[in-house]
Amino acid sequence: MRHFLLKKVAKGTLSRSQNDTTKHESLSLPGLLGITYLPGDPPALRADLFRRMCDRLRGPHDRLEVHETPDCALAVSRLDTDAGPDRLIVSPGQAIAFDATSRGDESPRYNKDTSPHPLHGDESPCHLTPPSALAIWNPRDRSLRLLSDRYGFSPLSYTVRQGRFLFASSALALLASPGDPPHLDPHAVSDLLSFGHLLEDRTLVEDIRLLPPASILTWRDGQVSLSRTWTPAYREDEGGPSGPDAVRQMADRLHEAVRRCSGDPIGVLLSGGLDSRTLVAIASRLHRITALTFGEPGTDDLEIARRVAHLLEVEHHTFEISPDDLPRYAGSIVRRTDGALNLHHACAAGAFPAIRERCAAVLSGMHLLGSFVPSRLKAGESVLPFLIPPLPRETRRALLTDGCFEQTERHIPESLAAVEAACPFRSPVNRLDALDIAQRQRRFILAGLLPLRDRVEVRLPLFDEDLMGFVRGVAPSLRADQRLYIDAFCHLFPDLARIPWAKTGLPVSASPPRRRLARLWRRLRGHRPRPSLAFTGTWHARSPALRAFERDLLLGQTARQRGIFRPDAVERLLSEQEQGLHDHWDLIGRMVTLELWCQVMATE
């Protein structure tokens, strides 16, 4: 089948008003969007609706590729620094739009050893290399298919409104669609306030959902159908590779995973953690790299990162973050993450524009290859209280109005039960690993990378499928406490393993009993390591701008009329935080995020 690339951009159709450009000047949302039209939709309505959706996805410096037919419209927004192939492919039989990480000569979209390329018309789903997403329009039967990668790391939101199917890489774009005013999803609100991030496939908008990981969604004849393309399989017994052979295989796969994602030049996010240290060490052997670290002077991340970069003799740039930055970019971060991320966990976003000036792509080590398992956990026992502990009941009771508190009382058990039911494994290690990827990594850690993806291309080497498949196939005892991962790192980089790890305060090469003893000693003495990124617990005391911003937001008339929080409880939380009496940093961030998103919904 002969294919051709569509490079046309509908210039007149997608022009932006001056007011809208000013409103979104700091916002860039590379990704996908699309809409299926009704047969009787007039051309003016189609053009206006599609324009408004594109205005909310495209940033001021993004490039847009567009494909329009009488039945549907697809668009791809991409960074102006993205020099890869076109992301919109049109053939006589179908149109394909994709959002994917470029990987040089290797395919950015498909695993070569899996099912057929969707351009061939085969209904069997392909496996996408994360982070990737795919939209396929088939004009023959007027069907639209959406595909997600195995881990759902390139988010796609979708909804059906007035008979039209709409999807986009951000729920923000879907708010432009006609219909009744959007409503908050009370279950999602309970998730955000109780756990600090959303669970499963909810968004904060009641009728908008996320495409699940490893899924294919089909819209045909006015109906949505969902099917699963892949389910992870973890070894439950103690068989499989072991000993020095397992360490060598792990080390080899780590090296290959980074090689497949590397290029020259490339940036690597370097913190005080083990994942980033692994990426910097391997990538520096392959190419010229730049190590990038953000934080406040005196924090663990900066000091450990400097030692690592010095030992490896790599170029290293540090970016200082400040509490005064947060009020300036708070609105754009909440819009970019659809309110799904606690704003306070994006405190480093102010450094992201400077990263763009130094590189067009970065490696990020967002995944831990193995979980730290509490010794008290037994086979089949719930791991969620350890992985995502809910906000204490007494805190919710004091903070929330009666109606909102009762909602959390109903929704928290429902959320936890649904998440547990979707995890079939018995080993605590397997349950922690599977739920960590599906819930915490996808709905929390990844959301923190979304603002960075608006500036540069973000690659995730530790989710290389060859590496992940090997890790899932080793015995749970080797993954517990990251035992195999740490052994492989020490095998590859013995000198780096002597540098302390921010997580433990001990060298990476410290024995497991020594690490456990150190954790116990710190708990008994009430000692906490210096924070990794910033001394956020003191930010309110040091920043009048941050204090004024959050007080005006949470205690203003609009927030009071919304009726979610008790004003006296909010006043008490803020005062205790500002005076350094208690650390409510995380909880205040959840509240600020929710209020900002409510304002976004009202204005959009």
Secondary structure, DSSP 8 states (H G I E B T S, - for coil): ---EE-----TTTT---HHHHHHTTT----EEEEEE--TT--HHHHHHHHHHHHHHH--TT-EEEEEE-SSEEEEEEE-TT--S--SEEE-SS-EEEEE---BTTB-SSB-TTSS--GGGT-SS---B-SS-EEEEEETTTTEEEEEE-TT--S--EEEEETTEEEEESSHHHHTTSSSS---B-HHHHHHHHHHSB--TTB-SBTT-EE--TTEEEEEETTEEEEEE--------SS-SS-HHHHHHHHHHHHHHHHHHH--SSEEEE--SSHHHHHHHHHHHHHS-EEEEEEE-TTSHHHHHHHHHHHHHT-EEEEEE--GGGHHHHHHHHHHHTTT-B-GGGGTTGGGHHHHHTT-SEEE-----SS----TT--TT---HHHHS----HHHHHHHB-HHHHHHHHHHHHHHHHHHHHT----SHHHHHHHHIIIIIIIIIIHHHHHHHHTTSEEE-GGG-HHHHHHHHTS-HHHHGGGHHHHHHHHHH-TTGGGSB-TTTSSBTTS-HHHHHHHHHHHHHHT-----SS--GGGHHHH-HHHHHHHHHHHHSHHHHHHTSB-HHHHHHHHHHHHTTSS--HHHHHHHHHHHHHHHHHHH-
